[in-house]
Amino acid sequence: MMRYFSGALALLILFSCQAVQKKEEKVKKPKLVVGIVIDQLRHDYFERYADNFGEDGFKRLISDGFYNHNTHYNYIPTFTGPGHASVYTGTTPATHGIIANNWYDKNIRTSVYCAEDTSVYTIGSTSEAGLMSPHRMLSSTITDELGLATNFKSKVIGISIKDRGSILPAGHNPTGSFWYDKSNGHFVSSSYYGKKRLPTWLQDFNNRNLADDYLNQTWELSMPLADYTESTADDMPYEMMVRGKKKPIFPYNLKALRAENGNFSLLPNTAYGNTILADLAIATLEGEEMGKDDVTDFLALSFSSTDYIGHGFGPRSVEVQDTYIKLDQEIARLFKHLDEKVGKGNYLIFVTSDHGCAEVPEYLQANKIPADHYDGKAYVKNMSNALNQKFGEGEWIEDFSNEQFFLNHDLITEMNIELDAIRKFMVNEALKLEGVAEAYSATDMQSTQFTQHKAAALQMGYNFKRSGDVLLILEPGWFYQTRSATTHGTGYAYDTHVPLIWYGSGIKSGTSYKRQNIDDIAVTLAHILGTSLPNGATGEPIQEILE
């Protein structure tokens, strides 16, 4: 009897030890997290260009990682600033306050930029490129929470071509945040971060003058033009015309074009913008010795050139296809460095986008699919005329931006008109505007709890203090008249549907088609890293990633 009891006890102890060991393995934290946002990456690009990718870049992510195929932005508007803020705060503009890239500030009655801060100065340049900070972002990020959880022993770095693509993901108190200065081709920072000079490794990086080297090269195709079967012709009438070229076609001799196109400002509009950011990512990992100990570090990088090129040429252009072929090679290069320097299984990567983009309206029209542009000035003129006829002559509209009307509240008070009455009138008038599908007042946003469709998405992007008086939802395929081939900003699937891939430490391979919202990313990361949720988080943890 005692022998059986001893045997049972031994088995119990063995199973308990195995359970503890499995639990310890499960909660093992990565030495490094690499968050990759690819600006304007549509969900269909990975499938469309799959045959052009090598085995060590995007294909490795997709085959060995976990792919959340049905990930969406759950708010309007879908712009770069709100997108990056939402990925990292785990909430939407209603809470984090980044309601657009630029918006009309009702208090000072002028347009403001999401990352601008005139109280600081540039570090690393004499230009104004560093007059930036995250001070307009109202809630904490997962990178903030990682710092708090480790008593700021974690190294947290944000890098991007765009300032907002670095600043917002890095959070409020990172180790550093660096972005591209179009005046000189170097990467700079802001005095907001408490440093008087750039770190030595970044000074050394800038001294390599890589931007100058790349701008003395030619952007060539990666394969014969006939093989770009996923794209339209290389000369479409709506594509961006680069100064100095007669047609928007390959090759692009950057050395010959740079002087007429803003010199260093040209680089982000080429595939070399992604190359120099990959160079910087590797230099950052080396210079800051990230992922070298058991305290989790976090590198937040955002590839911006995909957005510049997408805007200029459209989502079915040869330029976009070639950009992703070359970006695949940069991702493979980054993988190689991480494998060698941090070690397989020691790092966690997630890849997503800050928004998608619309098809080019002229392309859709040529194929008998409804789409068009609206004229914002005409919207304001028509609405102003209607207000003047109804309420008397006056400058009723202070601003129209991001499909929102901002009213002159002083005039409304002076004329003794009920604010809600004028808002309701404008909603009805807005529905007469060509291209407008729905319209809502700020009163609607503040007093009604919308639970589905575009109104709910609009409400998730509505901030009580910062948003406008009357908000519009456009018809599918419509956007404002612009010189660009395409843009983004709506709540339709072409703008909201983005990839989300997890790879590396603790991630099993697989796929899911369950609906996930973009604010689920930071919440899931908080559970992986054992931190508090970002303080405004509204997302849910992704179960498949944590199981």
Secondary structure, 3 states (H helix, E strand, C coil): CHHHHHHHHHHHHHHHHHHHHHHHHHCCCCCEEEEEEECCCCCCHHHHCHHHCCCCCHHHHHHHCEEECCEECCCCCCCHHHHHHHHHHCCCHHHHCCCCCEEEECCCCEEEECCECCCCCEECCCCCCCCECCCCCCCCCHHHHHHHHCCCCCCEEEEECCHHHHHHHHCCCCCEEEEEECCCCEEEEEHHHCCCCCCHHHHHHHHCCHHHHHCCCEECCCCCHHHCCCCCCCCCCCCCCCCCCCCCCCCEEHHHHHHHHCHHHHHHHCCHHHHHHHHHHHHHHHHCCCCCCCCCEEEEEEECHHHHHHHHHCCCCHHHHHHHHHHHHHHHHHHHHHHHHCCCCCEEEEEECCCCCCCCHHHHHHCCCCCEEECHHHHHHHHHHHHHHHHCCCCCEEEEECCEEEECHHHHHHCCCCHHHHHHHHHHHHCCCCCEEEEEEHHHHHHCCCCCHHHHHHHHCCCCCCCCCEEEEECCCEEECCCCCCCCCCCCHHHHEECEEEEECCCCCEEECCCEECCHHHHHHHHHHCCCCCCCCCCCCCHHHHC
